[in-house]
Amino acid sequence: MTEPSRRSYPLGALFVLIAVCGILAALAAPLARAVESGKVSVPDVLLAMVAGALFTSLLGAAVGVLHHRWMVGGALGIAIGALVGLACGPLLLIPASGFAGLLVASIGGSIVMIGVGSAVRWGSGK
């Protein structure tokens, strides 16, 4: 009989992934409600995504060029900056009434992620 492999995807990483998905859903909910109620239009959201991607890709390129090999760092900075901008740009359109919930969700979610990540690290014995 062969011995089962000890290499596997840790179950704790799945918990961290679920926590991240929950945080992103909580962050997007006020924006979705604003679009549904007509306070924010879909073209505004798309424009915010493009503007956020452009701005943060330039910022990512600058950071990447200064901290890594300039070609690789710049390319990775542009790519990661664009992804972050696509996700965060529309958050600027959230109405002021939804800001308190957004703040609680982001801080609470960050605490959950740190707690779950710490528990996984502690449980793995590293």
C-alpha positions as CSV (number, residue, x, y, z in Angstrom):
1,M,0.0,0.0,0.0
2,T,1.3,3.4,-0.9
3,E,1.5,6.1,1.7
4,P,-0.8,9.1,1.0
5,S,1.0,12.3,0.0
6,R,1.4,14.9,2.7
7,R,1.3,17.7,0.2
8,S,-2.2,19.2,-0.1
9,Y,-4.0,22.4,-0.3
10,P,-4.6,23.5,3.3
11,L,-8.2,23.8,4.4
12,G,-7.4,27.0,6.2
13,A,-6.6,28.7,2.9
14,L,-10.1,27.9,1.8
15,F,-11.4,29.7,4.9
16,V,-9.3,32.8,4.0
17,L,-10.6,32.7,0.4
18,I,-14.2,32.5,1.7
19,A,-13.5,35.5,4.0
20,V,-12.0,37.5,1.1
21,C,-15.1,36.8,-1.0
22,G,-17.4,37.8,1.8
23,I,-15.5,41.1,2.3
24,L,-15.7,41.9,-1.4
25,A,-19.4,41.1,-1.5
26,A,-20.0,43.4,1.5
27,L,-18.0,46.1,-0.2
28,A,-19.9,45.8,-3.5
29,A,-23.4,45.7,-1.9
30,P,-23.9,49.4,-1.3
31,L,-22.8,50.1,-4.9
32,A,-25.1,47.5,-6.3
33,R,-28.0,49.0,-4.2
34,A,-27.2,52.5,-5.6
35,V,-27.2,51.2,-9.2
36,E,-30.4,49.4,-8.6
37,S,-32.2,52.4,-7.1
38,G,-30.9,54.6,-9.9
39,K,-28.7,56.9,-7.8
40,V,-25.7,55.7,-9.8
41,S,-25.7,54.7,-13.5
42,V,-23.9,51.8,-15.0
43,P,-21.8,54.0,-17.4
44,D,-20.7,55.9,-14.3
45,V,-19.5,52.6,-12.7
46,L,-17.7,51.6,-15.9
47,L,-16.0,55.0,-16.1
48,A,-14.9,54.8,-12.5
49,M,-13.5,51.3,-13.2
50,V,-11.5,52.6,-16.2
51,A,-10.3,55.7,-14.4
52,G,-9.3,53.6,-11.3
53,A,-7.5,51.1,-13.5
54,L,-5.6,53.9,-15.3
55,F,-4.6,55.7,-12.2
56,T,-3.5,52.7,-10.1
57,S,-1.7,51.1,-13.0
58,L,0.5,54.2,-13.3
59,L,1.0,54.1,-9.6
60,G,1.8,50.4,-9.7
61,A,4.2,50.9,-12.6
62,A,6.1,53.6,-10.6
63,V,6.3,51.5,-7.5
64,G,7.3,48.4,-9.6
65,V,10.1,50.3,-11.5
66,L,11.6,51.6,-8.3
67,H,11.5,48.4,-6.2
68,H,12.3,45.6,-8.7
69,R,14.0,45.0,-12.0
70,W,12.5,47.8,-14.0
71,M,11.0,45.8,-16.8
72,V,9.5,43.0,-14.7
73,G,8.5,45.4,-11.9
74,G,6.9,47.9,-14.2
75,A,4.9,45.2,-16.0
76,L,3.7,43.6,-12.8
77,G,3.0,47.0,-11.3
78,I,0.8,47.9,-14.3
79,A,-1.1,44.6,-14.2
80,I,-1.7,44.5,-10.5
81,G,-2.5,48.2,-10.4
82,A,-5.0,47.8,-13.1
83,L,-6.7,44.9,-11.3
84,V,-6.8,46.9,-8.0
85,G,-8.2,50.0,-9.9
86,L,-10.9,48.0,-11.6
87,A,-12.1,46.7,-8.2
88,C,-11.6,49.9,-6.2
89,G,-12.6,52.6,-8.7
90,P,-16.3,52.0,-8.4
91,L,-16.1,52.2,-4.6
92,L,-15.7,56.0,-5.0
93,L,-19.3,56.1,-6.2
94,I,-20.9,54.7,-3.1
95,P,-23.3,57.1,-1.6
96,A,-22.4,58.7,1.8
97,S,-25.2,56.8,3.5
98,G,-23.5,53.5,2.7
99,F,-20.1,54.6,3.9
100,A,-20.5,53.5,7.5
101,G,-21.5,50.0,6.5
102,L,-18.6,49.9,4.1
103,L,-16.2,51.0,6.8
104,V,-17.4,48.4,9.2
105,A,-17.3,45.6,6.6
106,S,-13.8,46.5,5.5
107,I,-12.4,46.7,9.0
108,G,-14.3,43.7,10.3
109,G,-13.4,41.7,7.3
110,S,-9.7,42.6,7.6
111,I,-9.8,41.5,11.3
112,V,-11.4,38.2,10.2
113,M,-8.8,37.7,7.5
114,I,-5.9,38.4,9.8
115,G,-7.4,36.1,12.5
116,V,-8.0,33.2,10.1
117,G,-4.6,33.6,8.5
118,S,-2.9,33.6,11.9
119,A,-4.9,30.6,13.0
120,V,-3.8,28.7,9.8
121,R,-0.2,29.7,10.3
122,W,-0.3,28.7,14.0
123,G,-2.1,25.4,13.2
124,S,0.5,24.5,10.5
125,G,3.3,24.7,13.0
126,K,5.4,27.2,11.0
